Amino acid sequence: MAVVSSLSPSLGRPFWTFWSAAALANVGDGIRLAAFPLLAASLTADPVGVAAVTAGQALPWLVTGLLAGSLADRRGARTLLVWADTARVIVLAALVVAVATGLASVTLVVAASFLLGVGETVRDTAAQTALPRLVPQRLLERANGRLVAGEIVGNEFVGPPVGAALFVVGAALPFAANGASLALAVMLVLTLPLSAVAHRAAESVAESVPVVGRGVAAGLRWLAGHRTLRTLTAVSAAVAAADSAWFAILVLYAEKRLGTGALGFGILLAVGAVGGLLGSFVADRLVAGERHRAVITWSLAITAGIPVLLAVTSRWWAAVLVIVVTSGSFAVLNVTATSLRQRTVPPDLLGRVVAASRTATLGAAALGALLGGALATAVGVEAPFALSGLIGVAATLAWWTGAGDGTGAGDGTGGARVEEP
């Protein structure tokens, strides 16, 4: 029994409480992901209005993401998690009342989606700063893998079908369910020990002035001066753009080249989610605490390189292979990159570095989607897949040559060395 325990150490009760709160929040996010477009479409037939609701959920990362990172470095994680989710419950309650009474408008829905997105930026950033205090450093990859798995299940498997089903019964129901899931998440977070997630990082003398803007600048300067994480942020953003470019037009490819309908496309996405789930579970074994550089290299190459297959063939088996493998490798990349940041960045800067990295990645993904649509229109639906391969080669080479040895001895980090800017 002792041998088994040493080979497979437990993540501990505080982590699983934290994981349960995150899973509930992700289920709520998945419910909202399906319900918001349906609500928007029921209020207007204008495509711009419907798209604005979706954009309202993504825009906060570009507008407030860096500020959320600075806030996460100045306040305890438990406080931020509770207040962010409580604020989202209040916004959802107001939306439920508006929808139930027939007072909802597209403008109101866009405003609600934006405010909920702001809360999400604060919650997600605070959660990443909390994790290194919940589990031993050697278990970061495993813990991050389980969190990614919970996110995939909530956002892709459970949340969307529940949200769509509830909307059919009543337009206000999915938002009420989202609010209930967040309220339960708040109660779980409140049971966490203060010592685990309420620690406020010590501020340096240079950051002692309570001005948020200076805090953001300090985080950006540190990231710009750290060779490994600077390179990781750049290549992750490039691969996110490549992935978004072909994924944005995948529905058109499926219709024109695979001849599938809505059901077939839905099955294809569900199969991809299975790949992501598998990737999240094997990431810690692949890294094994010290192979971050090698795992990131292969993840970059596979995530952006495999889609080229669909530029040269339109077989169903190829489409399934591409979406399963890329979803799995992207999950591995996310787990490994997140863990490397948590191992490397000083605690009092982690929130800002995480927020800067996520803002860059999500911004690049948005631009990649637009580029994919433009290429598909001008050249053909196969073009974004070819573009992904080119970006994959460039990003992989840039990482391997530009990461240096900041990931630690050998391939990765057992106790990652911090390069001072």
Helices and strands as residue ranges (DSSP letters): H 2-7, H 13-43, H 47-74, H 77-100, H 106-134, G 137-139, H 140-152, I 153-158, H 159-169, H 173-190, H 194-197, G 205-207, H 212-225, H 227-247, H 250-253, I 254-258, H 262-287, H 292-305, G 306-308, H 309-312, H 316-344, G 347-349, H 350-378, H 383-402
